[in-house]
């Protein structure tokens, strides 16, 4: 099946298109928020912490996390003006920033935690992105990263059948050779092992890795997808908690 969209001039043009999805499933957002809340602790005990939601999209992940992070300061960051306009309807603070050298509008070592949800797979230069996140995090600060799993249980079966894996894309203009109907701009995909190694090489200590289900799995397979979360290397979504070393 092939779908078409107006040809984007470049990646910026692609992400400024309101038709491009900028939100992930609520199950992933809730699991990630719970991991962060447990890591930070109650604001009344430890004091208010600054949490940056980098690549906040439409703010839906921050809205899911907010009830679990009461007392902490949650700030959304995105490069898309369209996404920021939508995010500001869901969260009090949302600013423009980029994941390049000094591209985030925050002082070095000024943040206690970073939510980095479904962003890294869209980046041309993920090395520079983690360097910039490392810069703004305080020593010991938390990184909560989520990304689709290249080695998800169904992708292993699809590859054996010669089918392009779910989450992977060969074009910004249409779907070719894989299930699904949305073009979302994925440039890179990670297995659990690759993600651990990459984050560790970027100056972080990996604390834990969990799995989350994918909202786009057909209804008949959702039970299997939830069961796969018990084995993160097989899960649809990888949830990684790391700390700045």
Secondary structure, 3 states (H helix, E strand, C coil): CCCCCCCCCCHHHHHCCCCCCCCCCHHHHHHHHHHHHHHHCCHHHHCCCEEEEECCCCCHHHHHHHHHHCCCEEEEEECCHHHHHHHCCCCCCEEECCCCCCCCCCCCCCEEEEEEECCHHHCCCHHHHHHHHHHHEEEEEEEEEEEEECCCHHHHHHHHCCCCCCCCCCCCCCCCCCCCCCCCCCCCCECHHHHHHHHHHCCEEEEEEEEECCCCCCHHHHHHHHHHCCCHHHCCEEEEEEEEC
